[in-house]
Amino acid sequence: MDNKKTVLVWAGRIMSGLATLFLLLDAVMKVMKARVAVEGTVQVGYPESTVVGIGLSLLVSTLLHAIPRTSVLGAILVTGYLGGAVATNVRVSAPLFSYILTPVYVGVLVWGGLYLRDERVRAVVPVRR
């Protein structure tokens, strides 16, 4: 692997790692029913009884994204989760940059990191000059 590819792969790993850590933290807080996670979920209109299920779906999706063989499937599932977060924040008229777009930023990290570290993804979505 040449030097440029090595830099791209490491940049992708760092981006994916940051996204994974953030998503795992969110998932574990929901699964463990941390007070802040429960309050936040209820505040946007979901019943408390859904918190663990939401957390488990995020946890499974994030773990699939973290495993190289299933990373694309995981990224697709995480994207669905993040789309739901955007829709929920829009529905409750949350602030644009601090709430509505935060899942978009995480999605950029997920897909940007995957793009940089996986040649198969770069082959499917080539950047043209």
BELCOR-V368946 format. One record per residue. N is the residue number from 0. PHI is phi as a letter, one per 40 degrees, with the letter a starting at -180 (none if undefined). OMEGA is omega in radians with two decimals (* if undefined). Layout:
BEGIN
[[N & PHI & OMEGA] [N & PHI & OMEGA]]
END
This chain:
BEGIN
[[0 & none & -3.13] [1 & c & -3.03] [2 & c & -3.13] [3 & c & 3.11] [4 & c & 3.11] [5 & c & 3.13] [6 & c & 3.13] [7 & c & -3.13] [8 & c & -3.14] [9 & c & 3.07] [10 & c & 3.10] [11 & c & 3.11] [12 & c & 3.13] [13 & c & 3.11] [14 & c & 3.13] [15 & c & 3.13] [16 & c & 3.12] [17 & c & 3.12] [18 & c & -3.12] [19 & c & 3.12] [20 & c & 3.14] [21 & c & -3.11] [22 & c & 3.10] [23 & c & 3.10] [24 & d & 3.13] [25 & c & -3.11] [26 & c & -3.11] [27 & c & 3.11] [28 & c & 3.12] [29 & c & -3.13] [30 & c & -3.14] [31 & c & -3.13] [32 & f & 3.04] [33 & d & -3.05] [34 & d & -3.10] [35 & c & 3.12] [36 & c & 3.13] [37 & c & -3.13] [38 & c & -3.14] [39 & c & -3.13] [40 & c & 3.12] [41 & c & -3.11] [42 & c & 3.13] [43 & c & 2.97] [44 & h & 3.10] [45 & c & 3.11] [46 & c & -3.13] [47 & d & -3.11] [48 & c & -3.12] [49 & c & -3.01] [50 & c & -3.10] [51 & c & 3.12] [52 & c & 3.09] [53 & c & 3.13] [54 & c & 3.12] [55 & c & 3.12] [56 & c & 3.09] [57 & c & 3.14] [58 & c & 3.14] [59 & c & -3.14] [60 & c & -3.12] [61 & c & 3.10] [62 & c & 3.08] [63 & c & 3.11] [64 & c & -3.09] [65 & c & -3.13] [66 & c & -3.06] [67 & d & -3.09] [68 & c & -3.10] [69 & b & -3.02] [70 & c & -3.14] [71 & c & 3.07] [72 & d & 3.11] [73 & c & 3.13] [74 & c & 3.10] [75 & c & 3.14] [76 & c & 3.10] [77 & c & 3.12] [78 & c & 3.08] [79 & c & 3.11] [80 & c & -3.11] [81 & c & 3.07] [82 & c & 3.07] [83 & c & 3.11] [84 & c & 3.09] [85 & c & -3.12] [86 & c & 3.13] [87 & c & -3.13] [88 & c & 3.06] [89 & c & -3.12] [90 & d & -3.11] [91 & c & 3.12] [92 & f & 3.09] [93 & c & 3.11] [94 & c & -3.02] [95 & c & -2.98] [96 & c & -3.07] [97 & c & -3.12] [98 & b & -3.04] [99 & c & -3.07] [100 & c & 3.13] [101 & d & 3.08] [102 & c & 3.09] [103 & c & 3.11] [104 & c & 3.13] [105 & c & 3.09] [106 & c & 3.08] [107 & c & 3.08] [108 & c & -3.13] [109 & c & -3.06] [110 & c & 3.09] [111 & c & 3.10] [112 & c & 3.12] [113 & c & 3.13] [114 & c & -3.09] [115 & c & -3.05] [116 & c & -3.06] [117 & b & -3.12] [118 & c & -3.14] [119 & c & 3.12] [120 & c & 3.10] [121 & c & 3.13] [122 & c & -3.14] [123 & c & -3.11] [124 & b & -3.09] [125 & c & 3.03] [126 & c & -3.11] [127 & c & 3.12] [128 & b & *]]
END
